[in-house]
Amino acid sequence: QVQLVESGGGLVQSGGSLTLSCTGSGLIFEDYTLAWFRQAPGKGREDVSCISWTGGSSVYAKSLRGRFTISRDNAKNTVYLQMSGLRPEDTAMYYCAALFHSMEFTICPPQDDFNHWGQGTQVTVSS
């Protein structure tokens, strides 16, 4: 059974930094494209970033470029999201997701294609 577990969320002041982690089990991690999504209260789930199976391709939502960095360590079955310059509008539940997809890409696969999801970790940015 595939399981993804996020950690690293919390309360941070505006301008601060956090690093989220997502560790997978029950899957051959390096065969999967991984992604982070987020959902703020009362809003739809939005793309944050995705990374290819090798880590050779990564894509970010336009509004997040330069502040967020996605990376992965296949030996540890873990994907990371480093967030800096956090703003109150970054407050959301952050989810990681996995898609069996071993190709490089220039755009993230659609959200609906991801068939394995974690439970989420809450990030709250105070002003």
N, C-alpha and C positions, 0 to 999 in steps of 0.2 A: 504494500500500500504506500503510495506516494504521500509524503508529508513535507510541508514547508513551514518553518517556524521563524517568524520575524522577532527581532529584539533590537533594543537600542533607542526606542522612542522615549519621550519624556517632555518635560517643561523646560523651555529655554527662553532667554530674553532676546528681543529683536537684535539682530546683528550677530548672534551666536552661531555655534556649530553643533552638529550632531552627526554621528555615523550609525546608520542602520545596517543590520546584518540579517541575512536570511539563510538558514541552513536547511538543506534538503536531505531526505532519506527515502529509501525505497525506489530510487531511480539511478540510472547511470548519468550522473550529473553533467558530464561533458557532452552528452548527446542533446542537450536542451538549450534553447534560447531562454534567457531569463529577463524579467522585466519588473519594474516598480511602477505601481499606479497609486493614486491617492484619491480620497473622497472626503470632501469637507461637508459639514452638516448642511443639509438642504440642497446639496449640489450633486451632480452626476460624477461618476468615477472618471478621472482623467489620466491620460498618459503622463508619466514622469520620464522614464528612460528605459532602454532595453539594451541588452548586450548579447552578442552572438556566442555560439558554443566555444569558440576559441578565445573570445575576448577581443578579436580583431576588429569587430564592428561594434560601435555603440552610437546610440541616437538619443537625443534629448528633446524634450519639449522646448520650443523656442524661448519661452519666458524663463527657463531655468538654466539655459546655457551659461557657463562661466561660474555658476554658483554650486551646481550639483555635479558629482562625479560618480559614475557607476564602475564597478570593477568586480572581478570574480576570482576565486581561488578554487580551481577544480579539485585540487588535492584535499581541500577541506570541505568540499561540497557547499561552499558558501558564496553568496553574492552580497556585495556591499553597496551602500549609497552614502557617499560623503556629502553632507549638506553644510554650506557655509553662507554667511550673510543672510541668515534666516529672517523672514518677515512675518508679520501676523497673518498675512494671506497664505502662508505655507502651512498653517494649521489644518490638519487633516488626519484621517486614518490612512496609514501607508501600508500597502499590500505588495507582497512579491508574488510572482506567478511564473510558471514554467510551461514551455511549449516544446514538444519533441520536434526539433528543427535544427538540423546540423548544416546550415548554410550561412554564408555572410549576407549582409543586407545593407541597404541605404535608408530604409524606413522601417519602423517597427511593425511587426505583424499586428493585425487587428486584435483588439482586446478579446473579442469573442473567440479567437482561435486558441487562447491560453486555457488549458483544461486542468491545470493544477494551481491552486491558490492557497496562500497562507491565511491565517486568521486576522492578520493586521497588527500594527503597532501604532499607538497614538503619538503624534507630534503636536505639541501646543507651543506656539510662539507668542510670548507676551510683549505688549508694546511699551 
